Amino acid sequence: MTTRIIGTGSCLPETVVTNDDLAKIMDTSDEWIRTRTGIRERRLVKEETTASLCEKAALRALENAGMTGEEIELIIVGTLTGDYVTPSTACQVQAGIGASRAAAFDVNAACSGFLFALHMAHAYLQAGIYQNALILGAETLSKIMDWSDRSTCVLFGDGAGAAILKRDVTGLVAFDLGCDGSRGQALSCKNRLNNNPLVSNPISLDFVHMAGQEVYKFAVSTVPGSIGKVLEQAGITPDDVSWFVLHQANVRILQAVAKRLKVSEEKFPVNLDHCGNISAASVPILLDEMNRNGKLKKGERIVLSGFGGGLSWGSALLEW
Ligand code: UT7
């Protein structure tokens, strides 16, 4: 037995912000953003929250799977931008979709969050502890951006993606997860500082800092190796894979990985043109778009891969 994805869903905020919109409020241009990254526009929250995006994505995934919230036994949300320190986003989703039987918690593995949630849920299902799970990757990154730092704020967007998992005879085939904490400062955002009576630090809020080129080099050197490991575990080659659904950080990273694996770029679907980089949400939103557009055929082999903050990475091979 293994674990199969039996439904997907996603939700983007209503407000579209184009590169030209950003160029009106900071020193940037559509030309710079498009040519360096491939991003044309992104969605940013106004009234929406991480939990509200998750709830809509989860309900769409449930509908796609033909299930109800009451049937769900486990909920894991990959996020670094939950609305509260507590309750977790997963607990909010549990209440929002009426999943009263489900255990629910969040996992923070930044841009690899959906892959880590997938692996964790797979382990629970394979151990026979639960029969099904709802997993999500969701972010409202716009609230942790430094909107005076053009080198980071233009890259990111907000949104949520969800998948329903079930024990089945086909599905997930192989995994590779990894981290290099020694390079964590390349992509960082401090939590609130300690304000207890023993500490004299002033309260200050931090925002995302990224050494873009360092993270870029990490991605193009680590991701092909991680994908290579899952293919090796399954005894197949990149040519046997129909789709490489990668974290959407930069179209140049997708092209570089395709080149390293010696496969056509056409096997690397892209949605960062209209979504930007949504960290943990990138992979499940892209998977849902492909599913709803009828691109995924039963029996096709698909590689999922996330990479980023931590630094962390995770890849999975599955049969659709
Ligand atoms: O999701 C987690 C994983 N994240 C990633 O994988 C991101 C990986 N990194 C990247 O995708 C790229 O490094 C970036 C897109 C972040 C940056 O691209 P780059 O080609 O590495 O540009 P750069 O940082 O070297 O900056 C080049 C120039 C600089 O100007 P000078 O010093 O050459 O005069 C920047 O000041 O571009 C300037 N610049 C901008 N110009 C217009 C930086 N941001 C902007 C901007 N608009 N928004």
Residues whose N, C-alpha, C, O or C-beta is under 5 A from the ligand:
A	BS01	UT7	D27 T28 S29 W32 R36 T37 C111 R150 S151 V154 G212 Q213 V215 Y216 A219 A249 N250 N277 F307 G308 G309
